[in-house]
């Protein structure tokens, strides 16, 4: 299994993660949510590995722009996943599927160094 980094091209955190991988000469595939969408078959694995509360980015501008009814409707993994599929920008980025099958959410150089 190879490394796949999921995110959005213009996200600063994704840019930092991609730059770190390039500096370390780590090969990976990039999956852009904006161009290819969220892979519905992969989202449940991310939620199972990290928890829906971690995968859902409640700090970002997309979350803040949702109306109150949309935000309050997110109460569990199923409702969070439905929102993430409809609004991929509410997913915390990057999501990385590592060669060993593990999943991380967000970028931390120390965590990446341990995983590669």
VEXVEX-985415 format. One record per residue (C-alpha): residue number from 1; residue in three letters; x, y, z. Coordinates in nm, 4 decimals, always signed. Example, Ala and Ser with C-alpha at 12.3 -4.5 7.8 and 13.67 -1.06 7.14 Angstrom:
2
+-----+-----+----------+----------+----------+
:   i :  aa :       px :       py :       pz :
+-----+-----+----------+----------+----------+
:   1 : ALA :  +1.2300 :  -0.4500 :  +0.7800 :
:   2 : SER :  +1.3670 :  -0.1060 :  +0.7140 :
+-----+-----+----------+----------+----------+
% end
This chain:
116
+-----+-----+----------+----------+----------+
:   i :  aa :       px :       py :       pz :
+-----+-----+----------+----------+----------+
:   1 : UNK :  +0.0000 :  +0.0000 :  +0.0000 :
:   2 : UNK :  +0.1332 :  +0.3432 :  -0.0890 :
:   3 : UNK :  +0.0853 :  +0.6748 :  +0.0917 :
:   4 : UNK :  -0.2148 :  +0.8841 :  -0.0084 :
:   5 : UNK :  -0.2556 :  +1.2422 :  +0.1088 :
:   6 : UNK :  -0.6098 :  +1.3787 :  +0.0871 :
:   7 : UNK :  -0.6797 :  +1.7501 :  +0.0956 :
:   8 : UNK :  -0.7245 :  +2.0695 :  -0.1000 :
:   9 : UNK :  -0.4451 :  +2.2156 :  -0.3103 :
:  10 : UNK :  -0.4668 :  +2.5708 :  -0.1736 :
:  11 : UNK :  -0.4897 :  +2.4708 :  +0.1964 :
:  12 : UNK :  -0.1842 :  +2.6011 :  +0.3845 :
:  13 : UNK :  -0.1626 :  +2.2941 :  +0.6074 :
:  14 : UNK :  -0.1767 :  +2.0644 :  +0.3042 :
:  15 : UNK :  +0.0961 :  +2.2729 :  +0.1417 :
:  16 : UNK :  +0.3164 :  +2.2309 :  +0.4509 :
:  17 : UNK :  +0.2533 :  +1.8557 :  +0.4605 :
:  18 : UNK :  +0.3320 :  +1.8158 :  +0.0909 :
:  19 : UNK :  +0.6477 :  +2.0250 :  +0.1258 :
:  20 : UNK :  +0.7611 :  +1.8126 :  +0.4215 :
:  21 : UNK :  +0.7037 :  +1.4896 :  +0.2278 :
:  22 : UNK :  +0.8954 :  +1.6309 :  -0.0701 :
:  23 : UNK :  +1.1858 :  +1.7429 :  +0.1523 :
:  24 : UNK :  +1.2040 :  +1.3933 :  +0.3009 :
:  25 : UNK :  +1.1869 :  +1.2374 :  -0.0485 :
:  26 : UNK :  +0.8739 :  +1.0437 :  +0.0447 :
:  27 : UNK :  +0.6608 :  +0.9468 :  -0.2531 :
:  28 : UNK :  +0.2842 :  +0.9744 :  -0.2183 :
:  29 : UNK :  -0.0327 :  +1.0182 :  -0.4166 :
:  30 : UNK :  -0.2338 :  +1.3378 :  -0.3750 :
:  31 : UNK :  -0.6138 :  +1.3271 :  -0.3835 :
:  32 : UNK :  -0.7709 :  +1.6716 :  -0.4206 :
:  33 : UNK :  -1.1172 :  +1.6946 :  -0.2627 :
:  34 : UNK :  -1.2080 :  +1.9862 :  -0.4875 :
:  35 : UNK :  -1.1337 :  +1.7962 :  -0.8089 :
:  36 : UNK :  -1.2044 :  +1.4332 :  -0.7182 :
:  37 : UNK :  -1.4429 :  +1.4661 :  -0.4239 :
:  38 : UNK :  -1.4292 :  +1.2764 :  -0.0977 :
:  39 : UNK :  -1.4007 :  +0.9025 :  -0.1560 :
:  40 : UNK :  -1.7195 :  +0.7760 :  +0.0125 :
:  41 : UNK :  -1.5691 :  +0.4328 :  +0.0661 :
:  42 : UNK :  -1.2728 :  +0.5800 :  +0.2602 :
:  43 : UNK :  -1.4533 :  +0.8275 :  +0.4859 :
:  44 : UNK :  -1.5860 :  +0.5611 :  +0.7303 :
:  45 : UNK :  -1.2286 :  +0.4301 :  +0.7782 :
:  46 : UNK :  -1.1055 :  +0.7810 :  +0.8632 :
:  47 : UNK :  -1.3866 :  +0.8282 :  +1.1140 :
:  48 : UNK :  -1.3244 :  +0.4827 :  +1.2645 :
:  49 : UNK :  -0.9508 :  +0.5509 :  +1.2983 :
:  50 : UNK :  -0.9576 :  +0.9104 :  +1.4218 :
:  51 : UNK :  -1.3133 :  +0.9726 :  +1.5408 :
:  52 : UNK :  -1.5651 :  +1.1942 :  +1.3662 :
:  53 : UNK :  -1.4929 :  +1.4802 :  +1.6057 :
:  54 : UNK :  -1.1287 :  +1.4857 :  +1.4900 :
:  55 : UNK :  -1.2046 :  +1.4500 :  +1.1182 :
:  56 : UNK :  -1.4674 :  +1.7251 :  +1.1234 :
:  57 : UNK :  -1.3010 :  +2.0674 :  +1.1267 :
:  58 : UNK :  -1.5151 :  +2.2927 :  +1.3430 :
:  59 : UNK :  -1.2487 :  +2.5651 :  +1.3438 :
:  60 : UNK :  -1.2476 :  +2.6374 :  +0.9707 :
:  61 : UNK :  -1.4274 :  +2.9013 :  +0.7709 :
:  62 : UNK :  -1.6510 :  +2.6469 :  +0.5943 :
:  63 : UNK :  -1.7935 :  +2.5324 :  +0.9290 :
:  64 : UNK :  -1.8464 :  +2.8906 :  +1.0420 :
:  65 : UNK :  -2.0297 :  +2.9728 :  +0.7186 :
:  66 : UNK :  -2.2821 :  +2.6917 :  +0.7682 :
:  67 : UNK :  -2.6162 :  +2.8008 :  +0.9032 :
:  68 : UNK :  -2.7037 :  +2.7140 :  +1.2611 :
:  69 : UNK :  -2.9397 :  +2.4328 :  +1.1589 :
:  70 : UNK :  -2.6637 :  +2.2581 :  +0.9611 :
:  71 : UNK :  -2.4187 :  +2.2848 :  +1.2509 :
:  72 : UNK :  -2.6620 :  +2.1633 :  +1.5153 :
:  73 : UNK :  -2.7664 :  +1.8701 :  +1.2942 :
:  74 : UNK :  -2.4183 :  +1.7194 :  +1.3347 :
:  75 : UNK :  -2.4601 :  +1.5004 :  +1.6410 :
:  76 : UNK :  -2.2933 :  +1.1699 :  +1.5562 :
:  77 : UNK :  -2.0677 :  +0.9910 :  +1.3078 :
:  78 : UNK :  -2.3441 :  +0.9398 :  +1.0513 :
:  79 : UNK :  -2.4553 :  +1.3036 :  +1.0451 :
:  80 : UNK :  -2.0934 :  +1.4230 :  +1.0404 :
:  81 : UNK :  -2.0089 :  +1.1961 :  +0.7476 :
:  82 : UNK :  -2.3143 :  +1.3144 :  +0.5532 :
:  83 : UNK :  -2.1989 :  +1.6752 :  +0.5981 :
:  84 : UNK :  -1.8380 :  +1.5892 :  +0.5052 :
:  85 : UNK :  -1.9521 :  +1.4247 :  +0.1828 :
:  86 : UNK :  -2.1701 :  +1.7241 :  +0.0959 :
:  87 : UNK :  -1.9146 :  +1.9870 :  +0.2089 :
:  88 : UNK :  -1.5622 :  +1.8401 :  +0.1742 :
:  89 : UNK :  -1.4034 :  +2.1601 :  +0.3029 :
:  90 : UNK :  -1.5259 :  +2.0783 :  +0.6559 :
:  91 : UNK :  -1.2810 :  +1.7869 :  +0.6721 :
:  92 : UNK :  -0.9685 :  +1.8617 :  +0.8747 :
:  93 : UNK :  -0.6715 :  +1.8446 :  +0.6398 :
:  94 : UNK :  -0.4690 :  +1.6665 :  +0.5414 :
:  95 : UNK :  -0.5936 :  +1.3154 :  +0.5917 :
:  96 : UNK :  -0.3095 :  +1.0736 :  +0.5228 :
:  97 : UNK :  -0.3394 :  +0.7028 :  +0.4649 :
:  98 : UNK :  +0.0068 :  +0.5654 :  +0.5381 :
:  99 : UNK :  +0.1688 :  +0.2630 :  +0.3761 :
: 100 : UNK :  +0.1079 :  +0.0563 :  +0.6913 :
: 101 : UNK :  -0.2666 :  +0.1265 :  +0.6720 :
: 102 : UNK :  -0.2725 :  +0.3794 :  +0.9564 :
: 103 : UNK :  -0.4470 :  +0.7148 :  +0.9213 :
: 104 : UNK :  -0.3540 :  +1.0578 :  +1.0502 :
: 105 : UNK :  -0.5523 :  +1.3803 :  +1.0387 :
: 106 : UNK :  -0.3754 :  +1.7157 :  +1.0259 :
: 107 : UNK :  -0.0056 :  +1.7865 :  +0.9871 :
: 108 : UNK :  +0.2609 :  +1.7468 :  +1.2509 :
: 109 : UNK :  +0.6207 :  +1.6970 :  +1.1362 :
: 110 : UNK :  +0.7079 :  +1.4692 :  +1.4283 :
: 111 : UNK :  +0.4072 :  +1.2457 :  +1.3622 :
: 112 : UNK :  +0.4889 :  +1.2334 :  +0.9914 :
: 113 : UNK :  +0.8520 :  +1.1422 :  +1.0719 :
: 114 : UNK :  +0.7371 :  +0.8478 :  +1.2822 :
: 115 : UNK :  +0.4940 :  +0.7249 :  +1.0117 :
: 116 : UNK :  +0.6945 :  +0.7437 :  +0.6940 :
+-----+-----+----------+----------+----------+
% end
